[in-house]
Amino acid sequence: MGVDAAETETEAIDLTLLEPVLAERAGMDGSLIPILQKTQDTYGYLPAEALTEISRATRIPLSKVYGVVTFYAQFSLVPKGKHTVRVCRGTACHVRGGKSVLTTAKRVLGVGDGETTEDMMFTLETVACLGACALAPVAVIDGTYYGKVTAQRMEQIIGRTRDEG
């Protein structure tokens, strides 16, 4: 079973890591998204404590900060694995066997969509379209596109990624 949000909020984070990010951008117009991006780069996700501190430092209401975080898919409120596996569930991929690719990824990783493996090695996500329909079915691992993926090939790709660390 994967890691979920309830399990992640038990550890305190080091807010001193946030100080240089805020010092560089606080008070600048349009600084919220860059601050959130750098914060996520620092922690690997956006911890609640960091969002509260960002709200305080920028004087942007916490509700607005959360509104931005939940609007943009690039932001995560839970830790993600070292490797992100994205499997397309768009029409072209579905028609060409994408469902078996996703089923294999879930089985091999032992997690469901949106979950992270307990060892924090992999996060599995499905996406509506990866924009490479001619290569369907498509999967992306850490930004590398794999086209015409079969269930067997998905298993090999995940295995190779795991072996590489």
C-alpha positions as CSV (number, residue, x, y, z in Angstrom):
1,M,0.0,0.0,0.0
2,G,1.2,3.5,-0.8
3,V,1.8,6.5,1.3
4,D,-1.1,8.9,1.8
5,A,-1.5,12.4,3.0
6,A,-2.5,11.5,6.6
7,E,0.8,9.7,7.1
8,T,2.9,12.7,5.9
9,E,1.9,15.4,8.2
10,T,3.4,13.8,11.3
11,E,7.0,15.0,10.8
12,A,8.0,18.6,11.6
13,I,9.8,20.4,8.8
14,D,12.8,22.7,9.0
15,L,11.4,26.1,8.2
16,T,14.8,27.7,8.2
17,L,15.2,26.2,4.7
18,L,12.4,28.5,3.6
19,E,14.1,31.7,4.8
20,P,16.3,32.3,1.7
21,V,13.4,31.6,-0.6
22,L,11.2,34.2,1.2
23,A,14.1,36.7,1.5
24,E,14.7,36.6,-2.2
25,R,11.1,37.1,-3.4
26,A,8.8,38.3,-0.5
27,G,7.2,41.6,-1.3
28,M,7.6,41.3,-5.0
29,D,4.5,41.4,-7.2
30,G,3.7,38.0,-8.7
31,S,6.1,36.2,-6.3
32,L,3.7,33.5,-5.0
33,I,4.2,31.0,-7.8
34,P,8.0,31.2,-7.8
35,I,8.0,31.0,-4.0
36,L,5.8,27.9,-4.2
37,Q,8.0,26.4,-6.9
38,K,11.2,26.9,-4.9
39,T,9.6,25.7,-1.7
40,Q,8.5,22.5,-3.5
41,D,12.0,22.1,-4.9
42,T,13.4,22.4,-1.4
43,Y,11.0,20.0,0.4
44,G,9.9,17.8,-2.4
45,Y,6.3,18.9,-1.8
46,L,4.5,21.8,-0.1
47,P,4.1,21.1,3.6
48,A,1.3,22.8,5.5
49,E,3.7,24.5,7.8
50,A,5.6,26.0,4.9
51,L,2.4,27.3,3.3
52,T,1.4,28.9,6.6
53,E,4.8,30.6,6.7
54,I,4.6,31.7,3.1
55,S,1.1,33.2,3.8
56,R,2.5,35.1,6.8
57,A,5.6,36.4,5.1
58,T,3.9,37.5,1.9
59,R,0.7,38.7,3.6
60,I,-1.3,36.6,1.1
61,P,-4.3,35.0,2.8
62,L,-3.7,31.3,3.4
63,S,-6.9,30.5,1.6
64,K,-5.5,32.2,-1.6
65,V,-2.2,30.3,-1.2
66,Y,-4.1,27.0,-1.0
67,G,-6.2,28.1,-4.0
68,V,-3.1,28.5,-6.1
69,V,-1.6,25.3,-4.9
70,T,-4.7,23.2,-5.6
71,F,-5.3,24.9,-9.0
72,Y,-1.9,24.1,-10.6
73,A,-1.1,20.4,-11.2
74,Q,2.6,21.1,-10.7
75,F,2.1,21.5,-7.0
76,S,1.8,18.7,-4.5
77,L,0.6,18.7,-0.9
78,V,2.0,15.3,-0.2
79,P,5.6,14.0,-0.6
80,K,6.3,12.3,-4.0
81,G,8.7,9.5,-4.8
82,K,12.1,10.0,-6.3
83,H,10.7,8.8,-9.6
84,T,7.3,9.8,-11.1
85,V,5.6,7.4,-13.4
86,R,2.9,8.9,-15.5
87,V,0.6,6.7,-17.6
88,C,-1.6,8.3,-20.2
89,R,-5.3,7.4,-20.0
90,G,-6.3,9.4,-23.1
91,T,-8.5,7.9,-25.9
92,A,-5.6,6.9,-28.2
93,C,-3.7,5.3,-25.4
94,H,-6.8,3.5,-24.1
95,V,-7.7,2.2,-27.5
96,R,-4.2,0.9,-28.0
97,G,-3.8,-1.0,-24.7
98,G,-3.1,1.7,-22.2
99,K,-5.3,0.0,-19.6
100,S,-3.0,-3.0,-19.4
101,V,0.0,-0.7,-19.1
102,L,-1.6,1.1,-16.1
103,T,-2.7,-2.2,-14.5
104,T,0.9,-3.5,-14.8
105,A,2.4,-0.3,-13.3
106,K,0.0,-0.5,-10.4
107,R,0.8,-4.2,-9.8
108,V,4.6,-3.8,-10.2
109,L,4.7,-0.7,-7.9
110,G,2.1,-1.9,-5.5
111,V,0.3,1.4,-5.5
112,G,-2.8,3.0,-7.0
113,D,-3.1,6.2,-9.0
114,G,-1.8,9.2,-7.1
115,E,0.0,7.1,-4.5
116,T,3.7,6.8,-3.6
117,T,5.5,3.6,-2.8
118,E,6.4,3.1,0.9
119,D,10.1,3.3,0.1
120,M,9.4,6.8,-1.5
121,M,11.0,5.5,-4.7
122,F,8.0,5.9,-7.1
123,T,4.8,8.0,-7.4
124,L,2.2,6.7,-9.9
125,E,0.0,9.2,-11.7
126,T,-2.4,9.0,-14.5
127,V,-2.9,11.9,-16.9
128,A,-5.6,12.7,-19.4
129,C,-3.2,13.2,-22.3
130,L,0.6,13.4,-22.7
131,G,0.3,14.9,-26.2
132,A,2.1,12.0,-28.0
133,C,-0.9,10.2,-29.3
134,A,1.0,8.8,-32.4
135,L,3.1,6.8,-29.9
136,A,0.2,5.4,-27.9
137,P,0.2,3.9,-25.4
138,V,2.6,6.3,-23.7
139,A,4.2,6.5,-20.3
140,V,6.6,9.1,-18.9
141,I,9.1,8.4,-16.2
142,D,11.0,11.4,-14.9
143,G,10.3,13.4,-18.1
144,T,11.4,10.6,-20.4
145,Y,8.7,9.5,-22.9
146,Y,8.2,5.8,-23.7
147,G,6.0,5.1,-26.7
148,K,4.2,2.1,-27.9
149,V,4.5,0.7,-24.4
150,T,3.2,-2.8,-23.7
151,A,2.5,-4.3,-20.2
152,Q,5.8,-6.3,-20.5
153,R,7.8,-3.3,-21.5
154,M,6.3,-1.2,-18.6
155,E,7.5,-3.8,-16.2
156,Q,11.0,-3.7,-17.7
157,I,11.1,0.1,-17.7
158,I,10.1,0.3,-14.0
159,G,12.6,-2.5,-13.2
160,R,15.4,-0.6,-14.9
161,T,14.5,2.6,-13.2
162,R,14.5,0.9,-9.8
163,D,17.9,-0.7,-10.5
164,E,19.4,2.7,-11.5
165,G,18.2,4.1,-8.2
